[in-house]
Amino acid sequence: MHPIASGGGPAERGTLPPPGPTPPIDRIAVEERAAALGKRSIKKATKVAGLKLAISMMDLTTLEGADSPGKVRALCQKARTPEPGDESIPSCAAVCVYPTLVPVAKKALEGSRVRVASVATAFPSGLSPLSVKLEDTRRAVELGADEIDMVIDRGAFLSGQYQRVADEIAQVKEACGEAHLKVILETGEIGSYDNVRRASDLAMHAGTDFIKTSTGKIQPAATPPVTLVMLEAIRDFYYATGRRIGMKPAGGIRTAKQALHYLVLVKETLGDAWLTPDLFRLGASTLLNDVLMQLKKEASGAYQGPDYFSKD
Amino acid sequence: MTIKLVEPKATAAGDRRRGERRLEFAHAWDYAPAPEAVDHVKILPRYELFIDGKWQAPEKGRYFDTLSPSTEQKLSEVAEASAEDVDRAVRAARHAYDRVWSRMKPLERGKYIFRIARIIQERSRELCIVESLDGGKPIKESRDFDVPTAAAHFFYYAGWADKLGYAFGGRPVSALGVAGQIIPWNFPLLMAAWKIAPALACGNTVVLKPAETTPLSAMFLAEIIQEAELPDGVVNIVTGAGATGAALVAHPDVNKVAFTGSTDVGKRIQKALAGTGKKLTLELGGKAANIVFADAPLDQAVDGIVNGIFFNQGHVCCAGSRLLLEESVHDLVIRKLRDRMATLRVGDPLDKNTDIGAINSRMQLEKIKELCAAGEAEGAERWSPPCELPAKGFFFAPTVFTGVAQSHRIAREEIFGPVLSVLTFRTEAEAVEKANNTFYGLSAGVWSNKGARLFKMATQLEAGVVWGNTYNKFDPSSPFGGYKESGFGREGGRQGLAAYLHVD
């Protein structure tokens, strides 16, 4: 494994040796395991508790070219009080927007515990010079972002320039300052579970706080097996270093049932310590209403029509 | 290359556990009970013998109870077949063979078998509940494995019924006659399917004896056989214990005996049959090596280790009960294994989230306890995750022994429970030597990222089945059977036909 290097001057303090050879991933077995965990029966009190937990872990996201301040404000309102009048429903973890809309979100969320996440580093492709990416990051933080969701340079990664990818991540982390960093691997573009594992290891060794599956702009986005591979990478990193890295599946998570499946994956792979918004997030734009609908159904015994939930 | 790392923010909990780094799987978000509804299943208070298409009372009027191992409550009582009852069943089978089944066109035979397969699918919800109630296995396993695989075996062999002439390179084949079949308690319905489906497809008639602790699913299968309107006497089911089985084996008009069970009983059957000319297949015990190389996909290997030994409470003849770990990854794999075992849910077999159900009987539970005590006494290190066992019923926590030597009883004897013995090796040759150093030879598993190594190992391991980067995978088209004292003959696949045919 990869113990934290000891010794060295202050400049090298906390420097990790590079990740060792990437542990291979067996595609069939990992897909089987992820599917098996999808068969857990989550009913009644467990379902209600799980859905509320899921809401508290949600990064409510809007990343459209046509995003407006009004839309972002509406989303922030929804994130603060997903279900007005029902205090048992927690607020979401964060609202995720483009950098120019960060001030709008920041203002709308003032006084709440909901954080503002901003995508950066030439999202979603990551194909800009490093200086631009760093500037992008710094500006997003200056504008008030609490969290930065960066993308890795998939071109560099796929051509084998792992050092470059890792260096970029480390520099973006530095540019983040106090802001938390999530590294988007864009698993739908990197081709294999082995690569997902390798990219996860790179990002964690480079100092990220979270690893995240997808931008939401590429299909496939988050899937249970990809998430499981990343959770297992987080587990190995924890075994080796004692550091808890967070996980964020994003993209394609639309139903309450899917959200519960992801919670089961976390619960049975990393355990209790990760069942918190500090270490697990769900990136989604349309998931919240389905979760609210399921919660209503658990409470009243009947499904409400979709128009009973605000579309933001 | 070195990568600059920003100093992590330590959490309070992280500080507290620094140096320990054990994951916790307590109850942060616990699953509520999710019991399968059972009210639609009708278990009769008493079952008679199924002979000649009818339910017939046993001659001596004796019945025995069948218990639910998870509650120790009586589920029903079933007839105890005496030698006279067995004789009646064999005569019915012979009659059906002579008059109906051997004369029927193969295509028509196939249609009956297809029909049985379909009705098993239709009644699968009932069957999986009965299987879990009577045997103690988790409902998710009976639902996702036992019952669908049983149906798949009937489907598979139904298709062979009119193609037997092509099975062995065009050599002519003919049926044997009456098959006496004795099955174990670990997969009651599935073992019945493994035995009955190829026998019928090949044109034989059957007298089946289910295990005495798990007769109920066979009673449901008898109902299904009636519903399928299989001609009377083609399948007969006689319940009872060892004496019933012995009577079936010894019956002079049985042409073929198929037995799945312990090596001890298998040896006795083989002795009893010596010189009789009856055809015999035996599928007996095992002490399989599950071999994990350092280059294996370790997280998936851990899933495979867990599946290999804890599937069906370890009541699996091909269970991967000896884990051979390459020394360099021993500590890492054991840590992963323990964390994984901590998530296993032991308890009510009818709960849809249960991973490990009840041990099949008190007798078996005692045997497992005795062997585990021997493991400790011989110096191996025993570990189980913290788990609360139900107060009633026969339960045993998943257990792993590390520091096991080849000479330990827990490395040599079949425990047939959720108990894993871990050994290490340094070279491929040592792995092979240790794996083969057993009088069993039913199965083995190899985990490595090198395809060439998987194939090389497979040729060197003395085991009927070698799984590569997986474990406990079954398919009707794949033959299954043992080397050495794990038995002989193959079940499943084209090879499985040979056990029920004369091949000229």
Interface residues (C-beta under 8 A of the other chain):
Chain A: M1 E12 R13 G14 T15 L16 P17 P18 P23 P24 I25 D26 I28 A29 V30 E32 R33 K39 R40 S41 I42 K43 K44 A45 T46 A49 G50 L53 Q163 A166 D167 A170 K173 E174 H205 A206 G207 E232 R235 Y238 Y239 T241 G242 R243 R244 L263 K267 E268 L270 G271 D272 A273 L275
Chain B: M1 T2 I3 K4 L5 V6 E7 P8 T11 A13 G14 R17 R18 G19 R21 L23 E24 F25 A26 H27 A28 W29 D30 Y31 A32 A34 K140 D144 D295 A296 P297 L298 D299 Q300 D303 G304 L332 R335 K336 D339 A342 T343 K352 N353 N449 N469 T470
